[in-house]
């Protein structure tokens, strides 16, 4: 990865945007640059530790306040081009094609369903939680024939079951949610990709990585992954609103060789592919207006991730360490993880069953009073039995903030208070 991390990024500086003029700081003259002169600090706020959106750094939030800029300007084209290059590097790829489009992570489902699967073709969806059902629904909306392999709640789909399904039928794509946000289950995408390559090498491997990019390792080229779709607001530490999809050259070829017209307008790669290629060449092009300010914020975050003092490898290790620490602390006082075993536990979030006799109303409001914002249950079958904590991004890689200590203390104190109230 060192070669990728050290690859040349055509950027004037990590966050060199002349933004100081938009704030009335006496020390900030119009010519001074944010990276060296900006004293911007976020307003005090509750600690946001849901599984996305997450806390963002001051630099990222400040970059989002960039003065209005034409999406056709050379300056913006270079920033957009940097984002494309760094996104590819983040996934350990040399030639995969990123698509950065205004929209939520859900737009990635539409792109896959409309560009890669033609009506009547088969798709196999591996189900480890709520989001597999949603992806299936999207695929069916565009005319795919969808089969699902469902794991038990808290479990991941077994490789033997995947192999059997691939032997029984020809599938255009196999999809898997890397981390299902409803269960905090982590699927072994490397192993799944190996099964697909061995049994059905023409089948595309599609990873819904909305809740895993930048907190879980994804080696796109080495593992043989064809599509990684994600969004800006989780491990990538940027405000919501940017759909991020990266397609292998194999996937792009499948798109280019399709026999029927693409069944979407806004999400069509026929429209977006030349736009992305132009911006990567630092030359602006137009189909639909990109979220200019959000691209500046994404650039600031990618720069911190790819060129900061914490390497990608260190980042993944820190997420693993923090995950173990939070889960252990919660289990010590009576909470229990939704994932059935340690090997399927996500590192960027935790899903925790309440101790017997307690419900969300006992714990979540108390956490909120301590200025810690967590998420309630999402999986329909267990919705009222558990809650979810996001621990990714700056909260993990910058221990000086004290976010993880605050989470653990708040969880323990809230449970103790809830117990006392029932005595």
N, C-alpha and C positions, 0 to 999 in steps of 0.2 A: 504493500500500500504506500510505502514511502515515496515511490516514484510518482504515484498519482497525487499524493498530498503536495509534492513539491513541483508538480507540473505548473507551467507558467499560466497565471491568471492575469488577463489584461485588465488590471485595475489600478487606478492611480494611488489608492491607499485603502486600508481596511474599511473605513467609513468616512471617506473624505467628501462629505457633502456640505456645501456652503449654506448651512441652515441657521446659523446663529442669528441672522437678521430677523427671523420670525418670532424670536423671543426677546423680551425687553430687558436683557441682562446688561448692566452698565459696561461690563468688560467685553461684550461681544460686538465687535465691529463687523460690518458687512463682509469684509474680506477674510475674516478668520474662519477656520474650518472646524467642523464639529468634532473631529477625532482628537483635536488637541485643545480646543478652547471651550467647548460646550460644557456647561455645568448643569445640564438638565438632569433632574431626578424625578422619578414618578411620584405622584401624589400618594400619600398613605392610603392603603386599601387592604381589604381582607385578603388573606393568602388563598389563592386559587389553586386547588389541588384536585380538581376533577380530572378525568382522563382526556382532557382537551376541551376547550382551549386551556393553555397552561400559562404560567407566568412568563413574561418576556423581559429581556434586559432593557435597561434604560437606552442603550444605543439603538436597539431595534425599534423601540417605540418612538424615539426621536427621528430615526430615519423615515418612519411612516409619516412624519410631519413635514416631509420635503416640500418645498414650494412647488406649485403647479408646474408641470413640465410636459411638453409635447411628447406624445408617444412615438413621434417620427423624428425626434431630435437625435443627432449623433451621440450626445452625452448619454441619453437614456438607452440607446441601442447597445452601447458598450456595457452598461450595467446589466441589461437583460441578457446579453451574451455571456457575461460572467456567470449569471445565475444558471444558465443552461449547462455551462461547462462544469461548474461546481456540483450541480445536482448529479450529473453523470459520475463524477469522481466519488461522491458520497456513497454511491452504490457499487463502487469498485468495478466500474465498467469503462472500457476504452472507446466503444463505438455505439452504445445504445442511444436512442433518440428521445430526449425529454420533450414533453409538451407541458407548458406552463400556461394555464388558461384560467380566466376569472370564473370562479365557481367553487362549490364545496367538493369534498372528497367524493361525494356521490356521483359527480360528473364523470369520474373515472369509470364507474360501472357502465354508464351510458356509452363512453368511448369504446370500451371493450365489446359491449353487446352489439353496437352498431357498426364498428369498423372491422372486427375480427371474426364475428360469427354471422353467417348468412342465414336467412330464414330457413327453417327446417333442419339445420345442422344440430348436432348433439353437444351438450355441455354437461360436464360433471362438476358438481359443487360439493366441496367437502365442508361439512357442517359442524362447527364447534360453538355455535351460539347464534344470537339474534341476527347478525349481519349477513350470515349465509342465506337466510330466508330472503332478506332484502335484495341481495345480489341475484338470487334465483328469480325473484319477481321481475327485476330489471331485464334479465336475459329473456325471460318469457315474453315480456312486453315487446321486444324486438323480433320475436318469432323463433327463438331457439327452443329445442326440445331439451328439457332440463331433468337430470337425475341428481338426487342428493344421497350422500352417505352421511348418516347422522351419528355423531358420537354421543355418549351419555353426557348429561350436564356435568361440566367440569373436566371432561376428557377431550382428547384429540382423536381424529380418525386414524385407525390402524393402517399401517402400510400394506398388510396382507389384503385388507378389504379394498384398498385402492387398486392393487394389482389385479384382483379378481374382476373388478368392474371394467378395467381397461382391456382385459382379455375377452370379456363378454361382448363388448361393443366398441365401435370406433368413435372417439370423441374429438371434436375440434379443439376444445380447451378443457383444462382442469383448473378450477379456481379454489383457492384456500385463503382464509383470513389468517394472516400471520399471528396477530394478537386480536382476539375477539374482545371488544371493549365491554361486552355484556357479561363475560365470564372470566376475563383475565387469563384465558387459556392461550398458551404459546404453542403453535404448531411447528414441527420440524420441517421447514421448507426445503432445506438441503436434501434431506432424506426423501421427501415427497418428489422433488424434482428428479432425483436419481431413479426412483421407481418409474416415473413417466418416461424418462429417456430410455430406460432399458426395455420397457414393455410396449410403449407406443411412441416412438421417437418423433413422429410428425405432430403429435398433440402439443399444443402450446400450454405452458405453465404460467398461470396468472396469479399474482399475489396481491391480495387486498392488504396493504401495509399502512393503512391510515394511522394505526396506533402503534407502529413499530419502527418506522424509519427514524434513524438517528438515536434510537434507544436500544435497538436490537441489530445485530450484525446481519447485513444482506450483501452477499457477494454475487452480484447478478451474472457476470460472465462465467466465473469459475463453477457456479452451481447450476448453470443452464436454465436460468429463469428468463422468461420471455416478456413479461409485463410486471412492473411494480407500480401500483397506483397508491397515492397518498394525498395528504393535504397539509396546509401550512401551519395549522394551529396546535399540533401536538408536539412530538419530539423535535420538530424543526423550529419550534420557538418563535413563531411569527403570528401576528393576528390572523383570524380566520378570513377566508375569501379566495384562496388560491388553490385550484385543483392542479395536482402535480402527478403526471404519469410518465413513466419511462418505458420505452418499448425496444426490445432487441431488434437487431437487423432481420432476424428470422421473422419476427412478428410484422415488421414493416413490409417484408416481401409477401407475406400472406395477405396483408391488406392490399398491396398493389396488384396481386393476382386474383382478387375476388371476381366472381362472375356476375354478381348482381350489384346494383347501385347501393351506396351507403345509405342507411335508413335514418340518418339524422342530418340536420343542417348545421347547427351551432357546433356540435361535437365532431364534425367530419374531419378526418385527417387529410382528406383532399384539400380542405381549406387551410388547415393549420400547419401541415408539414412544411410548405414553402415559407410560411411566416417564421417558424422556428429556425429553419436553416438560414434565413436572411439575418435574423437577430444574432445568431451565433457567429455570423460573419461580420458583426458590428454594423449591419446595414438594416435600417428600419423597413418594415413592410406592413401592410394593413389588410386585415379581414374584419376583425372586431377589436374595439379599443381594449387594450390590456389594463389591469389595475395598477396604474403607474406607481402610485405611492406604496402600494403593497409590494411591488417588485423591489423598490428601494429597501423596504424593511426586510424582505426575504434575503436580499443581497447582504445586508448587515448581519443577519443571523448565520447565513452560510459562511460568511467570512470568519465569524467567530468559531464556527464548528470546524471548518477545514483549515484555517490558518492560525487558530488560537494556540494557547499554551498547552491545552489538553488535546492529545491526539485522538483520532477516532477509536483506536484500540483502547486507550485509557478511558474514553467516554463510555464505551460498552462495559468495561470492567466496573466503573463507578456505578453504573445503573444496576449491575448485578449485586454489588455490595450493598447499596442502599435498599434494593428490593428485599434482600435477605434480612436486613436489619429491621425494616418496617414489619415484615411478615412475622418475624420472630417475636418482636415486641407485642404485636397484637395477639398472637397465639398464647403468649405468657399470661395474659389477663382474661383469656376465655373466648376470643374470636377464633374463627376457623376459616381457612381459605377455601374458596369455591373450587379452584383447580384440584383434581384428585391426587396429584403427586407433584413432587418438586420439579420433575423434568418437563412438566407442561405449565409451569408458572411463568407468567410474563415478568419482565424486569422493569417495565416502565409504568406498571400499575398493579394494584392489588384489589381483588374482590373478596370481601370478608363477610361470612355469616355472623349475624349477631349471636351472642351467647343465649342459651335457653332462658326464656322469660323476658327477653328484651326485643324491642322493635325499633324501626327507624325513628319513630317519634321520641324514643328515649335518648337516642344518641345524636342524630344529625342536628337537631336544633341546638343542643348544647355545644357541639363543635362550632356552629355558626356564631354563637355568643362569644366564643374564644377567637373569632375572626379567622376560622379555618373553614373553607368552603369545599365540601366533598359532594359526591354524586350518589343518588339513591340507586336502587336496583333497576335493571332494565330487562333482564330475561323474564319473559312472562310467567314461566313456571315457578320461579323463586323470587319474584320481584320484591315482595315484602319481607324477605328473610335476610337480605344482605345489603351492603353498600359498597361503594367503590372509591378508591383513592388513586389519583394520578401522581406519580413521582418520576418526572422526566425533565430533561432540559436543564435550565439554569438552576433550578431548585436542587438538582443532583450534583452538577459539576462545579458549583460554587458553594462550598460548605460554609463560607464566611457569612452567608445570608441567614443561616440557622433554620432554614425551612423544614428540614427533615426532623430536627430536634423538636420544633414546634408541633409538627404533625403527631409525633409519638407522644409527647406530653399531653396534647389535647385529647387524643384518643383515650389514653389511660385515665385522665382526669374526668372526662365525660362519662365513662363507664362507672367510675367510682361514685360520681354524683348520682347517676341513675340508680345504682344499687342502694345508696343511702336514702333516696327518695321512696323506695319501696319497703323500707323497714318500718 
